[in-house]
């Protein structure tokens, strides 16, 4: 799959027409017809895996809280306080015993996408990765305060890694295909094909190159289309009308640096939680203890359970009073970090979005006293700014929020301003991303 003189001629032509993004860096692999066949297969497999995992997640949620329709939060509230605590205790037991057995059965080697891409040349153990993905969505469905995206990202990357083994790809192509599989898995479950491709490029590969963009876009689009067989095709969040306003624009300029500071604190909290993950026999009992504590916190604050999707929707509809916003802004990051620190595996995407939306909604309530504006706009701006600084991916964060809410006209400029302010602060403080702080020490 190497280059050759044809690639040299391509570089000459690109330089001649003044289109430098066609000139791939030396470490960006040339793509053959065989690789494109693998891209197609990766997109299909990632879409099927993502859809199957989401069906499993919803089945776990409906079984745990005995409901057939409506939102997860409504079911949790109807279930009552004792059931919340018991459900989280059971989730902790499933997490502890499940991952302990999985490690015994599958041997050494960790199924982390970031570690595989940046340290292990794109290698992921298939059985360990798929087992981790299944356990992850089951406990999130039962109410664990973790993101659901880790499972489809991991499954997509692991399946791509197995295809790479079959095709005997070199390291550069293996890393690219695994990254595309991870982005496609996330694109499928959130219905964000462009956002999934940008996550592949900006977060997992760190290179915005046209040669890489094409397979990233292809896998994400294919996986999203395949996911439509079982998953909804509408927006993840229902956003009320947000008119273009000077109030929201000025708010975005001011909230950006504060969102950056919050993201810095969030990333550092994740680092501490990761460093404190239990070892030896302790992973058997730590999730049980931590999850039960989260279940107890969910007695007064049922919004803490799950990945945080319902929290975001509540902020978009201005359905949370200031005291609840303050409490959830403190408790949701702590609950998620503690769950991760207990040894459980899960995502951080939606908990990060929820944390930013809470900040935006809380600041927006104070802002409207002086200059009225749309509450939903404040929440989206805060979510995008915190997400960008936490992932260290400004372009991906903006596109993801626009795709998740299916809006663009009134929010584009405020989002750009807020994300810029947040990124300046986080880069000034030399903050890594929520993914890189979880890498094992070398």
FILOTI-805571 format. One line per field, with one value per residue (C-alpha): y, z, x; residue in three letters. Coordinates in nm, 3 decimals. Layout:
north (Y; ...)
up (Z; ...)
east (X; ...)
res (ALA; ...)
// end
This chain:
north (0.000; 0.222; 0.535; 0.554; 0.794; 0.846; 1.004; 1.231; 1.352; 1.412; 1.623; 1.822; 1.887; 1.984; 2.235; 2.373; 2.443; 2.590; 2.331; 2.231; 2.010; 1.761; 1.718; 1.452; 1.446; 1.177; 0.965; 0.965; 0.640; 0.614; 0.429; 0.134; -0.026; -0.307; -0.054; 0.105; -0.236; -0.260; 0.091; -0.025; -0.337; -0.133; 0.107; -0.176; -0.370; -0.057; 0.034; -0.313; -0.330; 0.018; -0.055; -0.387; -0.226; 0.046; -0.216; -0.392; -0.064; 0.013; -0.343; -0.314; 0.020; -0.102; -0.421; -0.243; 0.028; -0.165; 0.073; 0.042; 0.399; 0.751; 0.896; 0.724; 0.999; 0.965; 0.591; 0.647; 0.898; 0.660; 0.370; 0.534; 0.590; 0.229; 0.090; 0.350; 0.244; -0.127; -0.081; 0.098; -0.161; -0.435; -0.237; -0.214; -0.589; -0.657; -0.421; -0.562; -0.930; -0.890; -0.713; -0.933; -1.245; -1.084; -1.010; -1.368; -1.520; -1.294; -1.240; -0.926; -0.627; -0.329; -0.247; 0.134; 0.298; 0.583; 0.348; 0.124; 0.412; 0.606; 0.332; -0.011; 0.055; 0.013; -0.335; -0.419; -0.761; -0.852; -1.069; -0.837; -0.530; -0.668; -0.804; -0.464; -0.292; -0.519; -0.473; -0.097; -0.052; -0.284; -0.082; 0.250; 0.115; 0.024; 0.383; 0.415; 0.777; 0.712; 0.781; 0.528; 0.617; 0.421; 0.089; 0.156; 0.335; 0.037; -0.218; -0.030; 0.003; -0.362; -0.490; -0.268; -0.404; -0.761; -0.671; -0.528; -0.859; -1.046; -0.809; -0.792; -0.413; -0.217; 0.001; 0.327; 0.173; -0.026; 0.290; 0.472; 0.193; 0.149; 0.523; 0.524; 0.233; 0.416; 0.735; 0.537; 0.361; 0.692; 0.846; 0.559; 0.579; 0.959; 1.003; 1.245; 1.134; 1.453; 1.481; 1.119; 1.179; 1.489; 1.296; 1.044; 1.316; 1.577; 1.364; 1.020; 1.097; 1.464; 1.532; 1.726; 1.586; 1.533; 1.188; 1.087; 1.276; 1.062; 0.723; 0.888; 1.038; 0.716; 0.492; 0.736; 0.785; 0.412; 0.325; 0.597; 0.473; 0.112; 0.221; 0.367; 0.008; -0.003; 0.344; 0.675; 0.915; 1.239; 1.477; 1.358; 1.676; 1.865; 2.231; 2.506; 2.801; 3.005; 3.342; 3.524; 3.783; 4.021; 3.893; 3.538; 3.659; 3.872; 3.593; 3.353; 3.585; 3.607; 3.242; 3.097; 3.148; 3.018; 2.712; 2.662; 2.672; 2.425; 2.193; 2.214; 2.113; 1.832; 1.689; 1.701; 1.526; 1.249; 1.216; 1.175; 0.919; 0.723; 0.723; 0.591; 0.296; -0.012; -0.302; -0.668; -0.797; -0.448; -0.405; -0.676; -0.460; -0.097; -0.056; -0.199; 0.056; 0.356; 0.278; 0.228; 0.571; 0.722; 0.548; 0.712; 1.053; 0.977; 0.965; 1.347; 1.391; 1.120; 1.318; 1.184; 0.839; 0.755; 0.929; 1.279; 1.302; 1.392; 1.662; 1.826; 1.811; 1.968; 2.258; 2.313; 2.341; 2.564; 2.306; 2.325; 2.596; 2.755; 2.539; 2.219; 2.350; 2.422; 2.082; 1.889; 2.095; 1.977; 1.622; 1.498; 1.534; 1.378; 1.085; 1.020; 1.050; 0.825; 0.564; 0.569; 0.559; 0.250; 0.050; 0.058; 0.126; 0.390; 0.705; 1.071; 1.242; 1.301; 1.365; 1.637; 1.783; 1.775; 1.954; 2.230; 2.262; 2.300; 2.576; 2.755; 2.725; 2.847; 3.144; 3.214; 3.246; 3.524; 3.682; 3.709; 3.929; 4.198; 4.104; 3.856; 3.572; 3.217; 2.971; 2.689; 2.898; 2.954; 2.580; 2.480; 2.743; 2.624; 2.260; 2.322; 2.530; 2.277; 1.987; 2.156; 2.233; 1.891; 1.701; 1.953; 1.941; 2.275; 2.191; 1.853; 2.000; 2.272; 2.032; 1.774; 2.024; 2.148; 1.791; 1.682; 1.972; 2.010; 2.386; 2.626; 2.976; 3.146; 2.941; 2.929; 3.259; 3.228; 2.873; 2.983; 3.266; 3.055; 2.766; 3.003; 3.153; 2.809; 2.675; 2.976; 2.923; 2.545; 2.573; 2.852; 2.612; 2.333; 2.101; 1.758; 1.600; 1.369; 1.088; 1.145; 1.176; 0.815; 0.678; 0.444; 0.582; 0.487)
up (0.000; -0.036; -0.243; -0.545; -0.825; -0.870; -0.523; -0.613; -0.921; -0.705; -0.468; -0.759; -0.896; -0.551; -0.507; -0.853; -0.796; -0.450; -0.257; 0.025; 0.209; -0.075; 0.021; 0.290; 0.557; 0.518; 0.792; 0.624; 0.429; 0.065; 0.021; -0.214; -0.351; -0.096; 0.187; 0.059; 0.069; 0.434; 0.493; 0.358; 0.575; 0.882; 0.833; 0.802; 1.100; 1.319; 1.232; 1.312; 1.637; 1.745; 1.676; 1.861; 2.163; 2.181; 2.167; 2.457; 2.650; 2.613; 2.708; 3.028; 3.114; 3.050; 3.248; 3.542; 3.580; 3.448; 3.179; 2.813; 2.685; 2.777; 2.890; 3.109; 3.372; 3.393; 3.451; 3.721; 3.899; 3.885; 4.014; 4.354; 4.583; 4.706; 4.353; 4.245; 4.519; 4.454; 4.077; 4.117; 4.366; 4.115; 3.841; 4.063; 4.124; 3.750; 3.679; 3.944; 3.881; 3.505; 3.445; 3.695; 3.507; 3.171; 3.271; 3.389; 3.072; 2.815; 2.971; 2.970; 2.746; 2.791; 2.555; 2.545; 2.204; 2.286; 2.418; 2.114; 1.869; 2.042; 2.214; 2.069; 1.691; 1.650; 1.806; 2.010; 2.156; 2.003; 2.278; 2.557; 2.370; 2.278; 2.631; 2.776; 2.536; 2.636; 3.009; 2.961; 2.792; 3.041; 3.344; 3.173; 3.097; 3.464; 3.559; 3.590; 3.561; 3.254; 2.883; 2.639; 2.354; 2.487; 2.391; 2.019; 1.982; 2.128; 1.928; 1.601; 1.663; 1.768; 1.461; 1.241; 1.417; 1.344; 0.977; 0.979; 1.112; 0.836; 0.567; 0.723; 0.719; 0.819; 1.132; 0.962; 0.785; 1.094; 1.307; 1.044; 1.006; 1.383; 1.430; 1.152; 1.319; 1.652; 1.497; 1.298; 1.610; 1.779; 1.464; 1.441; 1.792; 1.801; 1.434; 1.382; 1.066; 1.022; 1.393; 1.404; 1.114; 1.281; 1.605; 1.404; 1.258; 1.531; 1.846; 1.751; 1.470; 1.532; 1.159; 0.943; 0.609; 0.301; 0.248; 0.597; 0.581; 0.300; 0.479; 0.804; 0.634; 0.447; 0.754; 0.965; 0.694; 0.624; 0.992; 1.049; 0.756; 0.874; 1.224; 1.089; 1.055; 1.432; 1.567; 1.533; 1.264; 1.435; 1.654; 1.993; 2.163; 2.096; 2.082; 2.100; 1.866; 1.942; 1.763; 1.667; 1.937; 2.061; 2.414; 2.327; 2.130; 2.414; 2.662; 2.451; 2.464; 2.844; 2.922; 2.708; 2.957; 3.247; 3.043; 2.977; 3.348; 3.421; 3.152; 3.305; 3.644; 3.485; 3.305; 3.623; 3.814; 3.551; 3.584; 3.962; 3.923; 3.669; 3.888; 4.182; 3.995; 4.218; 4.154; 4.254; 4.411; 4.481; 4.141; 4.256; 4.534; 4.446; 4.180; 4.421; 4.689; 4.456; 4.252; 4.567; 4.688; 4.355; 4.392; 4.733; 4.581; 4.319; 4.588; 4.597; 4.250; 4.010; 3.721; 3.824; 3.689; 3.332; 3.095; 3.138; 2.825; 3.028; 3.214; 2.883; 2.766; 3.091; 3.052; 2.693; 2.812; 3.110; 3.343; 3.624; 3.892; 4.004; 4.320; 4.114; 3.853; 4.122; 4.285; 3.958; 3.837; 4.148; 4.174; 3.814; 3.750; 4.089; 4.027; 3.683; 3.798; 4.098; 3.875; 3.641; 3.933; 4.074; 3.782; 3.559; 3.188; 3.026; 2.821; 2.910; 2.610; 2.732; 3.095; 2.958; 2.746; 3.049; 3.267; 3.009; 2.960; 3.336; 3.346; 3.051; 3.192; 3.538; 3.402; 3.157; 3.436; 3.590; 3.252; 3.159; 3.460; 3.287; 2.919; 2.824; 2.587; 2.492; 2.776; 2.529; 2.356; 2.681; 2.755; 2.407; 2.411; 2.751; 2.642; 2.325; 2.503; 2.781; 2.533; 2.305; 2.584; 2.748; 2.422; 2.286; 1.964; 1.882; 1.531; 1.629; 1.934; 1.733; 1.461; 1.716; 1.901; 1.575; 1.463; 1.799; 1.801; 1.423; 1.430; 1.282; 1.194; 1.532; 1.715; 1.481; 1.577; 1.954; 1.948; 1.771; 2.017; 2.327; 2.202; 2.113; 2.464; 2.627; 2.408; 2.477; 2.852; 2.839; 2.609; 2.823; 3.118; 2.902; 2.961; 2.794; 2.673; 2.870; 2.652; 2.685; 3.066; 3.078; 2.897; 3.105; 3.218; 2.999)
east (0.000; 0.299; 0.321; 0.548; 0.608; 0.234; 0.225; 0.518; 0.335; 0.027; 0.235; 0.371; 0.024; -0.109; 0.170; 0.115; -0.255; -0.196; -0.399; -0.162; -0.413; -0.375; -0.011; -0.019; 0.252; 0.512; 0.353; 0.010; -0.029; -0.128; -0.459; -0.505; -0.821; -0.784; -0.778; -1.099; -1.267; -1.162; -1.304; -1.641; -1.634; -1.534; -1.824; -2.076; -1.941; -1.917; -2.276; -2.407; -2.209; -2.317; -2.684; -2.668; -2.502; -2.766; -3.042; -2.870; -2.837; -3.208; -3.300; -3.092; -3.255; -3.611; -3.555; -3.388; -3.651; -3.955; -4.074; -4.167; -4.178; -4.082; -3.751; -3.495; -3.523; -3.901; -3.861; -3.598; -3.823; -4.120; -3.909; -3.865; -3.568; -3.509; -3.501; -3.244; -3.005; -3.059; -3.021; -2.689; -2.565; -2.648; -2.473; -2.166; -2.173; -2.206; -1.917; -1.684; -1.747; -1.781; -1.452; -1.266; -1.381; -1.310; -0.952; -0.905; -1.050; -0.885; -0.543; -0.328; -0.378; -0.607; -0.897; -0.858; -0.890; -0.653; -0.386; -0.419; -0.384; -0.108; 0.092; 0.004; 0.018; -0.357; -0.378; -0.689; -0.777; -1.114; -1.265; -1.155; -1.276; -1.618; -1.665; -1.577; -1.817; -2.103; -2.041; -2.011; -2.349; -2.520; -2.408; -2.487; -2.833; -2.868; -2.787; -2.408; -2.297; -2.080; -2.105; -2.242; -2.006; -1.708; -1.868; -1.938; -1.603; -1.424; -1.622; -1.567; -1.194; -1.156; -1.339; -1.121; -0.813; -0.924; -0.978; -0.625; -0.492; -0.672; -0.540; -0.190; -0.183; 0.124; 0.119; 0.017; -0.282; -0.381; -0.390; -0.592; -0.847; -0.884; -0.936; -1.196; -1.375; -1.383; -1.520; -1.776; -1.901; -1.969; -2.118; -2.363; -2.508; -2.537; -2.634; -2.344; -2.159; -1.956; -1.883; -1.769; -1.530; -1.388; -1.338; -1.138; -0.919; -0.889; -0.900; -0.770; -0.526; -0.446; -0.414; -0.664; -0.549; -0.764; -0.616; -0.728; -1.058; -1.196; -1.182; -1.294; -1.599; -1.675; -1.672; -1.876; -2.139; -2.168; -2.196; -2.458; -2.667; -2.642; -2.744; -3.067; -3.191; -3.247; -3.170; -3.360; -3.246; -3.350; -3.147; -3.028; -3.153; -3.475; -3.382; -3.646; -3.615; -3.304; -3.308; -2.989; -2.925; -2.658; -2.724; -2.616; -2.315; -2.178; -2.256; -2.048; -1.747; -1.767; -1.848; -1.566; -1.280; -1.491; -1.581; -1.211; -1.134; -1.413; -1.278; -0.930; -1.070; -1.272; -0.969; -0.762; -1.041; -1.042; -0.664; -0.692; -0.971; -0.770; -0.461; -0.665; -0.818; -0.798; -0.564; -0.547; -0.869; -1.007; -1.180; -1.420; -1.568; -1.482; -1.757; -2.015; -1.926; -1.897; -2.209; -2.414; -2.301; -2.405; -2.741; -2.780; -2.706; -2.970; -3.239; -3.262; -3.109; -3.233; -3.081; -2.739; -2.816; -2.727; -2.491; -2.636; -2.852; -3.159; -2.964; -2.877; -3.238; -3.357; -3.114; -3.227; -3.585; -3.495; -3.651; -3.395; -3.393; -3.066; -3.024; -3.062; -2.817; -2.557; -2.602; -2.581; -2.285; -2.097; -2.231; -2.241; -1.864; -1.789; -2.025; -1.875; -1.514; -1.580; -1.746; -1.449; -1.208; -1.379; -1.244; -1.552; -1.518; -1.733; -1.736; -1.698; -1.856; -2.212; -2.108; -1.878; -2.159; -2.389; -2.133; -2.093; -2.469; -2.517; -2.256; -2.414; -2.765; -2.660; -2.464; -2.745; -3.000; -2.794; -2.722; -3.090; -3.152; -2.948; -2.995; -3.270; -3.189; -3.291; -3.204; -3.136; -2.871; -2.682; -2.679; -2.557; -2.282; -2.159; -2.170; -1.970; -1.705; -1.643; -1.648; -1.394; -1.150; -1.190; -1.134; -0.882; -1.082; -1.251; -1.372; -1.513; -1.689; -1.864; -1.979; -2.094; -2.314; -2.462; -2.536; -2.672; -2.919; -2.972; -2.931; -2.678; -2.799; -2.824; -2.563; -2.264; -2.099; -2.165; -2.028; -1.712; -1.655; -1.713; -1.500; -1.216; -1.216; -1.226; -0.945; -0.720; -0.752; -0.703; -0.401; -0.255; -0.272; -0.122; -0.416; -0.426; -0.748; -0.977; -0.844; -0.471; -0.480; -0.601; -0.297; -0.081; 0.251; 0.545)
res (UNK; UNK; UNK; UNK; UNK; UNK; UNK; UNK; UNK; UNK; UNK; UNK; UNK; UNK; UNK; UNK; UNK; UNK; UNK; UNK; UNK; UNK; UNK; UNK; UNK; UNK; UNK; UNK; UNK; UNK; UNK; UNK; UNK; UNK; UNK; UNK; UNK; UNK; UNK; UNK; UNK; UNK; UNK; UNK; UNK; UNK; UNK; UNK; UNK; UNK; UNK; UNK; UNK; UNK; UNK; UNK; UNK; UNK; UNK; UNK; UNK; UNK; UNK; UNK; UNK; UNK; UNK; UNK; UNK; UNK; UNK; UNK; UNK; UNK; UNK; UNK; UNK; UNK; UNK; UNK; UNK; UNK; UNK; UNK; UNK; UNK; UNK; UNK; UNK; UNK; UNK; UNK; UNK; UNK; UNK; UNK; UNK; UNK; UNK; UNK; UNK; UNK; UNK; UNK; UNK; UNK; UNK; UNK; UNK; UNK; UNK; UNK; UNK; UNK; UNK; UNK; UNK; UNK; UNK; UNK; UNK; UNK; UNK; UNK; UNK; UNK; UNK; UNK; UNK; UNK; UNK; UNK; UNK; UNK; UNK; UNK; UNK; UNK; UNK; UNK; UNK; UNK; UNK; UNK; UNK; UNK; UNK; UNK; UNK; UNK; UNK; UNK; UNK; UNK; UNK; UNK; UNK; UNK; UNK; UNK; UNK; UNK; UNK; UNK; UNK; UNK; UNK; UNK; UNK; UNK; UNK; UNK; UNK; UNK; UNK; UNK; UNK; UNK; UNK; UNK; UNK; UNK; UNK; UNK; UNK; UNK; UNK; UNK; UNK; UNK; UNK; UNK; UNK; UNK; UNK; UNK; UNK; UNK; UNK; UNK; UNK; UNK; UNK; UNK; UNK; UNK; UNK; UNK; UNK; UNK; UNK; UNK; UNK; UNK; UNK; UNK; UNK; UNK; UNK; UNK; UNK; UNK; UNK; UNK; UNK; UNK; UNK; UNK; UNK; UNK; UNK; UNK; UNK; UNK; UNK; UNK; UNK; UNK; UNK; UNK; UNK; UNK; UNK; UNK; UNK; UNK; UNK; UNK; UNK; UNK; UNK; UNK; UNK; UNK; UNK; UNK; UNK; UNK; UNK; UNK; UNK; UNK; UNK; UNK; UNK; UNK; UNK; UNK; UNK; UNK; UNK; UNK; UNK; UNK; UNK; UNK; UNK; UNK; UNK; UNK; UNK; UNK; UNK; UNK; UNK; UNK; UNK; UNK; UNK; UNK; UNK; UNK; UNK; UNK; UNK; UNK; UNK; UNK; UNK; UNK; UNK; UNK; UNK; UNK; UNK; UNK; UNK; UNK; UNK; UNK; UNK; UNK; UNK; UNK; UNK; UNK; UNK; UNK; UNK; UNK; UNK; UNK; UNK; UNK; UNK; UNK; UNK; UNK; UNK; UNK; UNK; UNK; UNK; UNK; UNK; UNK; UNK; UNK; UNK; UNK; UNK; UNK; UNK; UNK; UNK; UNK; UNK; UNK; UNK; UNK; UNK; UNK; UNK; UNK; UNK; UNK; UNK; UNK; UNK; UNK; UNK; UNK; UNK; UNK; UNK; UNK; UNK; UNK; UNK; UNK; UNK; UNK; UNK; UNK; UNK; UNK; UNK; UNK; UNK; UNK; UNK; UNK; UNK; UNK; UNK; UNK; UNK; UNK; UNK; UNK; UNK; UNK; UNK; UNK; UNK; UNK; UNK; UNK; UNK; UNK; UNK; UNK; UNK; UNK; UNK; UNK; UNK; UNK; UNK; UNK; UNK; UNK; UNK; UNK; UNK; UNK; UNK; UNK; UNK; UNK; UNK; UNK; UNK; UNK; UNK; UNK; UNK; UNK; UNK; UNK; UNK; UNK; UNK; UNK; UNK; UNK; UNK; UNK; UNK; UNK; UNK; UNK)
// end
